[in-house]
Amino acid sequence: MTSSPRLETSFDSRRDQRIVREWREERLRRLGVPPAHAALFADRVDWHAIADLVARGCPPTLALKIVH
């Protein structure tokens, strides 16, 4: 019987939070939100709500103002 590889189960909350924040910033930038605004609002807005507005034709900066 062979042993299965051990899964890494420890978490570094600061590192994980940074990764999530960077991911949110990237999503906002891909929606057309300027990089400075994406960095400022990444932890303050729901990017899904902004994506919905942009998909309906709302300019990204206006969508950010509406959601914020």
CHARMM-style PDB file with segment names, atoms N, HN, CA, C and O in Angstrom:
ATOM      1  N   MET     1       0.843  -1.179   0.000  1.00  0.00      PROA
ATOM      2  CA  MET     1       0.000   0.000   0.000  1.00  0.00      PROA
ATOM      3  C   MET     1       0.891   1.245   0.000  1.00  0.00      PROA
ATOM      4  O   MET     1       1.801   1.363   0.821  1.00  0.00      PROA
ATOM      5  N   THR     2       0.627   2.161  -0.912  1.00  0.00      PROA
ATOM      6  HN  THR     2      -0.112   2.065  -1.579  1.00  0.00      PROA
ATOM      7  CA  THR     2       1.416   3.386  -0.981  1.00  0.00      PROA
ATOM      8  C   THR     2       0.681   4.490  -0.255  1.00  0.00      PROA
ATOM      9  O   THR     2      -0.549   4.521  -0.217  1.00  0.00      PROA
ATOM     10  N   SER     3       1.433   5.373   0.305  1.00  0.00      PROA
ATOM     11  HN  SER     3       2.432   5.347   0.273  1.00  0.00      PROA
ATOM     12  CA  SER     3       0.793   6.484   1.005  1.00  0.00      PROA
ATOM     13  C   SER     3       0.519   7.611   0.017  1.00  0.00      PROA
ATOM     14  O   SER     3       1.292   7.849  -0.911  1.00  0.00      PROA
ATOM     15  N   SER     4      -0.574   8.283   0.230  1.00  0.00      PROA
ATOM     16  HN  SER     4      -1.202   8.090   0.984  1.00  0.00      PROA
ATOM     17  CA  SER     4      -0.920   9.395  -0.656  1.00  0.00      PROA
ATOM     18  C   SER     4      -0.164  10.639  -0.219  1.00  0.00      PROA
ATOM     19  O   SER     4       0.208  10.764   0.947  1.00  0.00      PROA
ATOM     20  N   PRO     5       0.066  11.560  -1.148  1.00  0.00      PROA
ATOM     21  CA  PRO     5       0.785  12.781  -0.796  1.00  0.00      PROA
ATOM     22  C   PRO     5       0.013  13.582   0.247  1.00  0.00      PROA
ATOM     23  O   PRO     5      -1.218  13.620   0.245  1.00  0.00      PROA
ATOM     24  N   ARG     6       0.749  14.201   1.111  1.00  0.00      PROA
ATOM     25  HN  ARG     6       1.749  14.170   1.112  1.00  0.00      PROA
ATOM     26  CA  ARG     6       0.130  15.014   2.158  1.00  0.00      PROA
ATOM     27  C   ARG     6      -0.326  16.346   1.589  1.00  0.00      PROA
ATOM     28  O   ARG     6       0.412  17.001   0.853  1.00  0.00      PROA
ATOM     29  N   LEU     7      -1.517  16.735   1.924  1.00  0.00      PROA
ATOM     30  HN  LEU     7      -2.117  16.203   2.521  1.00  0.00      PROA
ATOM     31  CA  LEU     7      -2.028  18.031   1.486  1.00  0.00      PROA
ATOM     32  C   LEU     7      -1.592  19.107   2.464  1.00  0.00      PROA
ATOM     33  O   LEU     7      -1.602  18.908   3.679  1.00  0.00      PROA
ATOM     34  N   GLU     8      -1.215  20.234   1.922  1.00  0.00      PROA
ATOM     35  HN  GLU     8      -1.206  20.396   0.936  1.00  0.00      PROA
ATOM     36  CA  GLU     8      -0.844  21.360   2.767  1.00  0.00      PROA
ATOM     37  C   GLU     8      -2.129  21.977   3.313  1.00  0.00      PROA
ATOM     38  O   GLU     8      -2.993  22.393   2.541  1.00  0.00      PROA
ATOM     39  N   THR     9      -2.259  22.039   4.623  1.00  0.00      PROA
ATOM     40  HN  THR     9      -1.557  21.701   5.250  1.00  0.00      PROA
ATOM     41  CA  THR     9      -3.492  22.550   5.219  1.00  0.00      PROA
ATOM     42  C   THR     9      -3.292  23.820   6.014  1.00  0.00      PROA
ATOM     43  O   THR     9      -4.259  24.362   6.549  1.00  0.00      PROA
ATOM     44  N   SER    10      -2.066  24.316   6.109  1.00  0.00      PROA
ATOM     45  HN  SER    10      -1.280  23.876   5.673  1.00  0.00      PROA
ATOM     46  CA  SER    10      -1.868  25.543   6.867  1.00  0.00      PROA
ATOM     47  C   SER    10      -2.199  26.740   5.980  1.00  0.00      PROA
ATOM     48  O   SER    10      -1.986  26.719   4.768  1.00  0.00      PROA
ATOM     49  N   PHE    11      -2.717  27.767   6.610  1.00  0.00      PROA
ATOM     50  HN  PHE    11      -2.890  27.784   7.594  1.00  0.00      PROA
ATOM     51  CA  PHE    11      -3.113  28.966   5.884  1.00  0.00      PROA
ATOM     52  C   PHE    11      -2.382  30.170   6.463  1.00  0.00      PROA
ATOM     53  O   PHE    11      -2.178  30.267   7.673  1.00  0.00      PROA
ATOM     54  N   ASP    12      -2.005  31.048   5.614  1.00  0.00      PROA
ATOM     55  HN  ASP    12      -2.170  30.969   4.631  1.00  0.00      PROA
ATOM     56  CA  ASP    12      -1.408  32.310   6.028  1.00  0.00      PROA
ATOM     57  C   ASP    12      -2.448  33.367   5.692  1.00  0.00      PROA
ATOM     58  O   ASP    12      -2.572  33.777   4.537  1.00  0.00      PROA
ATOM     59  N   SER    13      -3.189  33.806   6.689  1.00  0.00      PROA
ATOM     60  HN  SER    13      -3.088  33.473   7.627  1.00  0.00      PROA
ATOM     61  CA  SER    13      -4.333  34.678   6.420  1.00  0.00      PROA
ATOM     62  C   SER    13      -3.940  35.977   5.720  1.00  0.00      PROA
ATOM     63  O   SER    13      -4.675  36.441   4.850  1.00  0.00      PROA
ATOM     64  N   ARG    14      -2.808  36.572   6.072  1.00  0.00      PROA
ATOM     65  HN  ARG    14      -2.211  36.195   6.780  1.00  0.00      PROA
ATOM     66  CA  ARG    14      -2.406  37.808   5.393  1.00  0.00      PROA
ATOM     67  C   ARG    14      -2.090  37.547   3.928  1.00  0.00      PROA
ATOM     68  O   ARG    14      -2.462  38.327   3.051  1.00  0.00      PROA
ATOM     69  N   ARG    15      -1.404  36.452   3.677  1.00  0.00      PROA
ATOM     70  HN  ARG    15      -1.102  35.818   4.389  1.00  0.00      PROA
ATOM     71  CA  ARG    15      -1.074  36.099   2.294  1.00  0.00      PROA
ATOM     72  C   ARG    15      -2.352  35.791   1.519  1.00  0.00      PROA
ATOM     73  O   ARG    15      -2.515  36.234   0.382  1.00  0.00      PROA
ATOM     74  N   ASP    16      -3.261  35.028   2.139  1.00  0.00      PROA
ATOM     75  HN  ASP    16      -3.128  34.668   3.063  1.00  0.00      PROA
ATOM     76  CA  ASP    16      -4.516  34.689   1.481  1.00  0.00      PROA
ATOM     77  C   ASP    16      -5.353  35.931   1.199  1.00  0.00      PROA
ATOM     78  O   ASP    16      -5.955  36.047   0.131  1.00  0.00      PROA
ATOM     79  N   GLN    17      -5.391  36.854   2.149  1.00  0.00      PROA
ATOM     80  HN  GLN    17      -4.902  36.760   3.017  1.00  0.00      PROA
ATOM     81  CA  GLN    17      -6.139  38.098   1.944  1.00  0.00      PROA
ATOM     82  C   GLN    17      -5.537  38.905   0.806  1.00  0.00      PROA
ATOM     83  O   GLN    17      -6.264  39.498   0.009  1.00  0.00      PROA
ATOM     84  N   ARG    18      -4.205  38.930   0.727  1.00  0.00      PROA
ATOM     85  HN  ARG    18      -3.614  38.449   1.374  1.00  0.00      PROA
ATOM     86  CA  ARG    18      -3.528  39.659  -0.352  1.00  0.00      PROA
ATOM     87  C   ARG    18      -3.859  39.038  -1.710  1.00  0.00      PROA
ATOM     88  O   ARG    18      -4.110  39.747  -2.684  1.00  0.00      PROA
ATOM     89  N   ILE    19      -3.856  37.714  -1.759  1.00  0.00      PROA
ATOM     90  HN  ILE    19      -3.652  37.138  -0.967  1.00  0.00      PROA
ATOM     91  CA  ILE    19      -4.161  37.017  -3.012  1.00  0.00      PROA
ATOM     92  C   ILE    19      -5.584  37.326  -3.459  1.00  0.00      PROA
ATOM     93  O   ILE    19      -5.822  37.596  -4.636  1.00  0.00      PROA
ATOM     94  N   VAL    20      -6.525  37.288  -2.530  1.00  0.00      PROA
ATOM     95  HN  VAL    20      -6.331  37.069  -1.574  1.00  0.00      PROA
ATOM     96  CA  VAL    20      -7.929  37.579  -2.862  1.00  0.00      PROA
ATOM     97  C   VAL    20      -8.077  39.023  -3.312  1.00  0.00      PROA
ATOM     98  O   VAL    20      -8.790  39.304  -4.275  1.00  0.00      PROA
ATOM     99  N   ARG    21      -7.406  39.945  -2.620  1.00  0.00      PROA
ATOM    100  HN  ARG    21      -6.827  39.717  -1.837  1.00  0.00      PROA
ATOM    101  CA  ARG    21      -7.490  41.359  -2.978  1.00  0.00      PROA
ATOM    102  C   ARG    21      -6.940  41.586  -4.390  1.00  0.00      PROA
ATOM    103  O   ARG    21      -7.546  42.301  -5.189  1.00  0.00      PROA
ATOM    104  N   GLU    22      -5.796  40.976  -4.692  1.00  0.00      PROA
ATOM    105  HN  GLU    22      -5.303  40.396  -4.043  1.00  0.00      PROA
ATOM    106  CA  GLU    22      -5.217  41.115  -6.029  1.00  0.00      PROA
ATOM    107  C   GLU    22      -6.143  40.531  -7.089  1.00  0.00      PROA
ATOM    108  O   GLU    22      -6.265  41.080  -8.183  1.00  0.00      PROA
ATOM    109  N   TRP    23      -6.790  39.425  -6.766  1.00  0.00      PROA
ATOM    110  HN  TRP    23      -6.691  38.978  -5.877  1.00  0.00      PROA
ATOM    111  CA  TRP    23      -7.735  38.802  -7.693  1.00  0.00      PROA
ATOM    112  C   TRP    23      -8.909  39.738  -7.953  1.00  0.00      PROA
ATOM    113  O   TRP    23      -9.333  39.897  -9.098  1.00  0.00      PROA
ATOM    114  N   ARG    24      -9.440  40.360  -6.898  1.00  0.00      PROA
ATOM    115  HN  ARG    24      -9.095  40.231  -5.968  1.00  0.00      PROA
ATOM    116  CA  ARG    24     -10.553  41.311  -7.063  1.00  0.00      PROA
ATOM    117  C   ARG    24     -10.126  42.517  -7.886  1.00  0.00      PROA
ATOM    118  O   ARG    24     -10.867  42.975  -8.755  1.00  0.00      PROA
ATOM    119  N   GLU    25      -8.923  43.035  -7.609  1.00  0.00      PROA
ATOM    120  HN  GLU    25      -8.321  42.663  -6.903  1.00  0.00      PROA
ATOM    121  CA  GLU    25      -8.413  44.166  -8.392  1.00  0.00      PROA
ATOM    122  C   GLU    25      -8.344  43.806  -9.870  1.00  0.00      PROA
ATOM    123  O   GLU    25      -8.752  44.590 -10.727  1.00  0.00      PROA
ATOM    124  N   GLU    26      -7.832  42.626 -10.162  1.00  0.00      PROA
ATOM    125  HN  GLU    26      -7.501  41.988  -9.466  1.00  0.00      PROA
ATOM    126  CA  GLU    26      -7.730  42.178 -11.550  1.00  0.00      PROA
ATOM    127  C   GLU    26      -9.093  42.089 -12.203  1.00  0.00      PROA
ATOM    128  O   GLU    26      -9.249  42.501 -13.353  1.00  0.00      PROA
ATOM    129  N   ARG    27     -10.076  41.567 -11.509  1.00  0.00      PROA
ATOM    130  HN  ARG    27      -9.950  41.232 -10.576  1.00  0.00      PROA
ATOM    131  CA  ARG    27     -11.429  41.468 -12.057  1.00  0.00      PROA
ATOM    132  C   ARG    27     -11.977  42.854 -12.374  1.00  0.00      PROA
ATOM    133  O   ARG    27     -12.573  43.063 -13.430  1.00  0.00      PROA
ATOM    134  N   LEU    28     -11.777  43.795 -11.466  1.00  0.00      PROA
ATOM    135  HN  LEU    28     -11.293  43.626 -10.607  1.00  0.00      PROA
ATOM    136  CA  LEU    28     -12.254  45.163 -11.699  1.00  0.00      PROA
ATOM    137  C   LEU    28     -11.545  45.784 -12.903  1.00  0.00      PROA
ATOM    138  O   LEU    28     -12.181  46.436 -13.731  1.00  0.00      PROA
ATOM    139  N   ARG    29     -10.224  45.580 -13.001  1.00  0.00      PROA
ATOM    140  HN  ARG    29      -9.707  45.050 -12.328  1.00  0.00      PROA
ATOM    141  CA  ARG    29      -9.488  46.124 -14.151  1.00  0.00      PROA
ATOM    142  C   ARG    29      -9.980  45.514 -15.456  1.00  0.00      PROA
ATOM    143  O   ARG    29     -10.108  46.214 -16.461  1.00  0.00      PROA
ATOM    144  N   ARG    30     -10.254  44.220 -15.446  1.00  0.00      PROA
ATOM    145  HN  ARG    30     -10.149  43.652 -14.630  1.00  0.00      PROA
ATOM    146  CA  ARG    30     -10.757  43.564 -16.664  1.00  0.00      PROA
ATOM    147  C   ARG    30     -12.123  44.107 -17.078  1.00  0.00      PROA
ATOM    148  O   ARG    30     -12.488  44.056 -18.252  1.00  0.00      PROA
ATOM    149  N   LEU    31     -12.871  44.623 -16.112  1.00  0.00      PROA
ATOM    150  HN  LEU    31     -12.575  44.664 -15.158  1.00  0.00      PROA
ATOM    151  CA  LEU    31     -14.166  45.216 -16.421  1.00  0.00      PROA
ATOM    152  C   LEU    31     -14.024  46.635 -16.970  1.00  0.00      PROA
ATOM    153  O   LEU    31     -14.994  47.227 -17.445  1.00  0.00      PROA
ATOM    154  N   GLY    32     -12.794  47.177 -16.899  1.00  0.00      PROA
ATOM    155  HN  GLY    32     -12.007  46.696 -16.514  1.00  0.00      PROA
ATOM    156  CA  GLY    32     -12.553  48.513 -17.419  1.00  0.00      PROA
ATOM    157  C   GLY    32     -12.409  49.579 -16.349  1.00  0.00      PROA
ATOM    158  O   GLY    32     -12.300  50.763 -16.668  1.00  0.00      PROA
ATOM    159  N   VAL    33     -12.407  49.179 -15.085  1.00  0.00      PROA
ATOM    160  HN  VAL    33     -12.496  48.218 -14.826  1.00  0.00      PROA
ATOM    161  CA  VAL    33     -12.199  50.136 -14.005  1.00  0.00      PROA
ATOM    162  C   VAL    33     -10.723  50.534 -14.020  1.00  0.00      PROA
ATOM    163  O   VAL    33      -9.856  49.663 -14.088  1.00  0.00      PROA
ATOM    164  N   PRO    34     -10.421  51.835 -13.958  1.00  0.00      PROA
ATOM    165  CA  PRO    34      -9.020  52.266 -13.958  1.00  0.00      PROA
ATOM    166  C   PRO    34      -8.243  51.603 -12.813  1.00  0.00      PROA
ATOM    167  O   PRO    34      -8.790  51.398 -11.729  1.00  0.00      PROA
ATOM    168  N   PRO    35      -6.975  51.270 -13.051  1.00  0.00      PROA
ATOM    169  CA  PRO    35      -6.175  50.563 -12.047  1.00  0.00      PROA
ATOM    170  C   PRO    35      -6.170  51.215 -10.662  1.00  0.00      PROA
ATOM    171  O   PRO    35      -6.269  50.518  -9.652  1.00  0.00      PROA
ATOM    172  N   ALA    36      -6.059  52.527 -10.605  1.00  0.00      PROA
ATOM    173  HN  ALA    36      -5.979  53.094 -11.425  1.00  0.00      PROA
ATOM    174  CA  ALA    36      -6.036  53.203  -9.297  1.00  0.00      PROA
ATOM    175  C   ALA    36      -7.353  53.001  -8.551  1.00  0.00      PROA
ATOM    176  O   ALA    36      -7.365  52.789  -7.339  1.00  0.00      PROA
ATOM    177  N   HSD    37      -8.455  53.069  -9.285  1.00  0.00      PROA
ATOM    178  HN  HSD    37      -8.446  53.242 -10.270  1.00  0.00      PROA
ATOM    179  CA  HSD    37      -9.768  52.854  -8.662  1.00  0.00      PROA
ATOM    180  C   HSD    37      -9.949  51.390  -8.267  1.00  0.00      PROA
ATOM    181  O   HSD    37     -10.515  51.085  -7.218  1.00  0.00      PROA
ATOM    182  N   ALA    38      -9.464  50.495  -9.114  1.00  0.00      PROA
ATOM    183  HN  ALA    38      -9.004  50.743  -9.966  1.00  0.00      PROA
ATOM    184  CA  ALA    38      -9.571  49.066  -8.804  1.00  0.00      PROA
ATOM    185  C   ALA    38      -8.830  48.755  -7.511  1.00  0.00      PROA
ATOM    186  O   ALA    38      -9.329  48.001  -6.675  1.00  0.00      PROA
ATOM    187  N   ALA    39      -7.645  49.328  -7.340  1.00  0.00      PROA
ATOM    188  HN  ALA    39      -7.239  49.941  -8.018  1.00  0.00      PROA
ATOM    189  CA  ALA    39      -6.864  49.103  -6.125  1.00  0.00      PROA
ATOM    190  C   ALA    39      -7.558  49.698  -4.906  1.00  0.00      PROA
ATOM    191  O   ALA    39      -7.559  49.097  -3.832  1.00  0.00      PROA
ATOM    192  N   LEU    40      -8.142  50.868  -5.070  1.00  0.00      PROA
ATOM    193  HN  LEU    40      -8.141  51.357  -5.942  1.00  0.00      PROA
ATOM    194  CA  LEU    40      -8.795  51.556  -3.957  1.00  0.00      PROA
ATOM    195  C   LEU    40     -10.072  50.857  -3.500  1.00  0.00      PROA
ATOM    196  O   LEU    40     -10.357  50.797  -2.304  1.00  0.00      PROA
ATOM    197  N   PHE    41     -10.840  50.328  -4.456  1.00  0.00      PROA
ATOM    198  HN  PHE    41     -10.608  50.377  -5.428  1.00  0.00      PROA
ATOM    199  CA  PHE    41     -12.159  49.790  -4.128  1.00  0.00      PROA
ATOM    200  C   PHE    41     -12.247  48.265  -4.110  1.00  0.00      PROA
ATOM    201  O   PHE    41     -13.333  47.723  -3.905  1.00  0.00      PROA
ATOM    202  N   ALA    42     -11.156  47.572  -4.315  1.00  0.00      PROA
ATOM    203  HN  ALA    42     -10.274  48.012  -4.481  1.00  0.00      PROA
ATOM    204  CA  ALA    42     -11.190  46.104  -4.402  1.00  0.00      PROA
ATOM    205  C   ALA    42     -11.836  45.452  -3.181  1.00  0.00      PROA
ATOM    206  O   ALA    42     -12.541  44.452  -3.315  1.00  0.00      PROA
ATOM    207  N   ASP    43     -11.602  46.007  -2.003  1.00  0.00      PROA
ATOM    208  HN  ASP    43     -11.029  46.819  -1.894  1.00  0.00      PROA
ATOM    209  CA  ASP    43     -12.172  45.433  -0.783  1.00  0.00      PROA
ATOM    210  C   ASP    43     -13.474  46.100  -0.364  1.00  0.00      PROA
ATOM    211  O   ASP    43     -14.035  45.762   0.678  1.00  0.00      PROA
ATOM    212  N   ARG    44     -13.958  47.043  -1.162  1.00  0.00      PROA
ATOM    213  HN  ARG    44     -13.502  47.318  -2.008  1.00  0.00      PROA
ATOM    214  CA  ARG    44     -15.121  47.825  -0.757  1.00  0.00      PROA
ATOM    215  C   ARG    44     -16.366  47.599  -1.602  1.00  0.00      PROA
ATOM    216  O   ARG    44     -17.460  48.004  -1.209  1.00  0.00      PROA
ATOM    217  N   VAL    45     -16.216  46.962  -2.751  1.00  0.00      PROA
ATOM    218  HN  VAL    45     -15.327  46.634  -3.070  1.00  0.00      PROA
ATOM    219  CA  VAL    45     -17.369  46.784  -3.646  1.00  0.00      PROA
ATOM    220  C   VAL    45     -17.490  45.322  -4.067  1.00  0.00      PROA
ATOM    221  O   VAL    45     -16.535  44.549  -4.000  1.00  0.00      PROA
ATOM    222  N   ASP    46     -18.687  44.977  -4.497  1.00  0.00      PROA
ATOM    223  HN  ASP    46     -19.463  45.605  -4.552  1.00  0.00      PROA
ATOM    224  CA  ASP    46     -18.945  43.648  -5.042  1.00  0.00      PROA
ATOM    225  C   ASP    46     -18.701  43.722  -6.547  1.00  0.00      PROA
ATOM    226  O   ASP    46     -19.486  44.328  -7.278  1.00  0.00      PROA
ATOM    227  N   TRP    47     -17.623  43.110  -7.004  1.00  0.00      PROA
ATOM    228  HN  TRP    47     -16.986  42.618  -6.410  1.00  0.00      PROA
ATOM    229  CA  TRP    47     -17.291  43.218  -8.424  1.00  0.00      PROA
ATOM    230  C   TRP    47     -18.347  42.564  -9.297  1.00  0.00      PROA
ATOM    231  O   TRP    47     -18.476  42.917 -10.469  1.00  0.00      PROA
ATOM    232  N   HSD    48     -19.108  41.618  -8.753  1.00  0.00      PROA
ATOM    233  HN  HSD    48     -19.003  41.331  -7.800  1.00  0.00      PROA
ATOM    234  CA  HSD    48     -20.190  40.993  -9.523  1.00  0.00      PROA
ATOM    235  C   HSD    48     -21.253  42.034  -9.900  1.00  0.00      PROA
ATOM    236  O   HSD    48     -21.775  42.033 -11.015  1.00  0.00      PROA
ATOM    237  N   ALA    49     -21.559  42.914  -8.952  1.00  0.00      PROA
ATOM    238  HN  ALA    49     -21.136  42.915  -8.046  1.00  0.00      PROA
ATOM    239  CA  ALA    49     -22.558  43.956  -9.218  1.00  0.00      PROA
ATOM    240  C   ALA    49     -22.059  44.898 -10.313  1.00  0.00      PROA
ATOM    241  O   ALA    49     -22.830  45.315 -11.178  1.00  0.00      PROA
ATOM    242  N   ILE    50     -20.782  45.227 -10.273  1.00  0.00      PROA
ATOM    243  HN  ILE    50     -20.156  44.888  -9.570  1.00  0.00      PROA
ATOM    244  CA  ILE    50     -20.212  46.087 -11.307  1.00  0.00      PROA
ATOM    245  C   ILE    50     -20.225  45.364 -12.647  1.00  0.00      PROA
ATOM    246  O   ILE    50     -20.539  45.969 -13.672  1.00  0.00      PROA
ATOM    247  N   ALA    51     -19.892  44.090 -12.651  1.00  0.00      PROA
ATOM    248  HN  ALA    51     -19.637  43.599 -11.818  1.00  0.00      PROA
ATOM    249  CA  ALA    51     -19.908  43.301 -13.889  1.00  0.00      PROA
ATOM    250  C   ALA    51     -21.307  43.272 -14.498  1.00  0.00      PROA
ATOM    251  O   ALA    51     -21.458  43.378 -15.716  1.00  0.00      PROA
ATOM    252  N   ASP    52     -22.323  43.129 -13.662  1.00  0.00      PROA
ATOM    253  HN  ASP    52     -22.201  43.042 -12.674  1.00  0.00      PROA
ATOM    254  CA  ASP    52     -23.705  43.121 -14.166  1.00  0.00      PROA
ATOM    255  C   ASP    52     -24.052  44.447 -14.840  1.00  0.00      PROA
ATOM    256  O   ASP    52     -24.647  44.466 -15.917  1.00  0.00      PROA
ATOM    257  N   LEU    53     -23.677  45.547 -14.202  1.00  0.00      PROA
ATOM    258  HN  LEU    53     -23.193  45.532 -13.327  1.00  0.00      PROA
ATOM    259  CA  LEU    53     -23.972  46.860 -14.788  1.00  0.00      PROA
ATOM    260  C   LEU    53     -23.204  47.074 -16.092  1.00  0.00      PROA
ATOM    261  O   LEU    53     -23.760  47.582 -17.066  1.00  0.00      PROA
ATOM    262  N   VAL    54     -21.940  46.692 -16.110  1.00  0.00      PROA
ATOM    263  HN  VAL    54     -21.489  46.280 -15.318  1.00  0.00      PROA
ATOM    264  CA  VAL    54     -21.118  46.843 -17.321  1.00  0.00      PROA
ATOM    265  C   VAL    54     -21.696  45.990 -18.450  1.00  0.00      PROA
ATOM    266  O   VAL    54     -21.726  46.417 -19.605  1.00  0.00      PROA
ATOM    267  N   ALA    55     -22.151  44.794 -18.114  1.00  0.00      PROA
ATOM    268  HN  ALA    55     -22.127  44.447 -17.176  1.00  0.00      PROA
ATOM    269  CA  ALA    55     -22.745  43.911 -19.132  1.00  0.00      PROA
ATOM    270  C   ALA    55     -24.010  44.521 -19.730  1.00  0.00      PROA
ATOM    271  O   ALA    55     -24.383  44.204 -20.860  1.00  0.00      PROA
ATOM    272  N   ARG    56     -24.663  45.388 -18.976  1.00  0.00      PROA
ATOM    273  HN  ARG    56     -24.360  45.646 -18.058  1.00  0.00      PROA
ATOM    274  CA  ARG    56     -25.883  46.056 -19.465  1.00  0.00      PROA
ATOM    275  C   ARG    56     -25.587  47.370 -20.179  1.00  0.00      PROA
ATOM    276  O   ARG    56     -26.501  48.081 -20.595  1.00  0.00      PROA
ATOM    277  N   GLY    57     -24.284  47.688 -20.317  1.00  0.00      PROA
ATOM    278  HN  GLY    57     -23.541  47.111 -19.979  1.00  0.00      PROA
ATOM    279  CA  GLY    57     -23.909  48.875 -21.068  1.00  0.00      PROA
ATOM    280  C   GLY    57     -23.475  50.064 -20.235  1.00  0.00      PROA
ATOM    281  O   GLY    57     -23.180  51.123 -20.789  1.00  0.00      PROA
ATOM    282  N   CYS    58     -23.428  49.920 -18.931  1.00  0.00      PROA
ATOM    283  HN  CYS    58     -23.668  49.060 -18.481  1.00  0.00      PROA
ATOM    284  CA  CYS    58     -23.014  51.017 -18.051  1.00  0.00      PROA
ATOM    285  C   CYS    58     -21.497  51.174 -18.133  1.00  0.00      PROA
ATOM    286  O   CYS    58     -20.776  50.178 -18.084  1.00  0.00      PROA
ATOM    287  N   PRO    59     -21.005  52.394 -18.255  1.00  0.00      PROA
ATOM    288  CA  PRO    59     -19.555  52.597 -18.238  1.00  0.00      PROA
ATOM    289  C   PRO    59     -18.970  52.136 -16.892  1.00  0.00      PROA
ATOM    290  O   PRO    59     -19.594  52.338 -15.851  1.00  0.00      PROA
ATOM    291  N   PRO    60     -17.801  51.530 -16.906  1.00  0.00      PROA
ATOM    292  CA  PRO    60     -17.227  50.969 -15.674  1.00  0.00      PROA
ATOM    293  C   PRO    60     -17.089  51.958 -14.526  1.00  0.00      PROA
ATOM    294  O   PRO    60     -17.374  51.611 -13.380  1.00  0.00      PROA
ATOM    295  N   THR    61     -16.657  53.181 -14.811  1.00  0.00      PROA
ATOM    296  HN  THR    61     -16.425  53.462 -15.742  1.00  0.00      PROA
ATOM    297  CA  THR    61     -16.481  54.164 -13.741  1.00  0.00      PROA
ATOM    298  C   THR    61     -17.819  54.546 -13.128  1.00  0.00      PROA
ATOM    299  O   THR    61     -17.919  54.710 -11.912  1.00  0.00      PROA
ATOM    300  N   LEU    62     -18.842  54.687 -13.952  1.00  0.00      PROA
ATOM    301  HN  LEU    62     -18.760  54.553 -14.940  1.00  0.00      PROA
ATOM    302  CA  LEU    62     -20.182  54.972 -13.431  1.00  0.00      PROA
ATOM    303  C   LEU    62     -20.701  53.782 -12.634  1.00  0.00      PROA
ATOM    304  O   LEU    62     -21.314  53.967 -11.583  1.00  0.00      PROA
ATOM    305  N   ALA    63     -20.470  52.581 -13.109  1.00  0.00      PROA
ATOM    306  HN  ALA    63     -19.972  52.431 -13.963  1.00  0.00      PROA
ATOM    307  CA  ALA    63     -20.900  51.391 -12.370  1.00  0.00      PROA
ATOM    308  C   ALA    63     -20.247  51.346 -10.999  1.00  0.00      PROA
ATOM    309  O   ALA    63     -20.891  50.978 -10.017  1.00  0.00      PROA
ATOM    310  N   LEU    64     -18.986  51.713 -10.925  1.00  0.00      PROA
ATOM    311  HN  LEU    64     -18.463  52.012 -11.723  1.00  0.00      PROA
ATOM    312  CA  LEU    64     -18.286  51.756  -9.649  1.00  0.00      PROA
ATOM    313  C   LEU    64     -18.930  52.770  -8.705  1.00  0.00      PROA
ATOM    314  O   LEU    64     -19.095  52.496  -7.517  1.00  0.00      PROA
ATOM    315  N   LYS    65     -19.292  53.940  -9.233  1.00  0.00      PROA
ATOM    316  HN  LYS    65     -19.157  54.162 -10.198  1.00  0.00      PROA
ATOM    317  CA  LYS    65     -19.952  54.958  -8.411  1.00  0.00      PROA
ATOM    318  C   LYS    65     -21.312  54.473  -7.920  1.00  0.00      PROA
ATOM    319  O   LYS    65     -21.676  54.708  -6.768  1.00  0.00      PROA
ATOM    320  N   ILE    66     -22.054  53.807  -8.776  1.00  0.00      PROA
ATOM    321  HN  ILE    66     -21.759  53.616  -9.712  1.00  0.00      PROA
ATOM    322  CA  ILE    66     -23.387  53.309  -8.405  1.00  0.00      PROA
ATOM    323  C   ILE    66     -23.284  52.269  -7.296  1.00  0.00      PROA
ATOM    324  O   ILE    66     -24.031  52.314  -6.319  1.00  0.00      PROA
ATOM    325  N   VAL    67     -22.362  51.342  -7.455  1.00  0.00      PROA
ATOM    326  HN  VAL    67     -21.755  51.306  -8.250  1.00  0.00      PROA
ATOM    327  CA  VAL    67     -22.226  50.238  -6.501  1.00  0.00      PROA
ATOM    328  C   VAL    67     -21.640  50.718  -5.181  1.00  0.00      PROA
ATOM    329  O   VAL    67     -22.002  50.222  -4.114  1.00  0.00      PROA
ATOM    330  N   HSD    68     -20.730  51.689  -5.260  1.00  0.00      PROA
ATOM    331  HN  HSD    68     -20.436  52.092  -6.127  1.00  0.00      PROA
ATOM    332  CA  HSD    68     -20.090  52.161  -4.036  1.00  0.00      PROA
ATOM    333  C   HSD    68     -21.058  53.019  -3.291  1.00  0.00      PROA
ATOM    334  OT1 HSD    68     -20.732  53.531  -2.220  1.00  0.00      PROA
TER     335      HSD     68
END
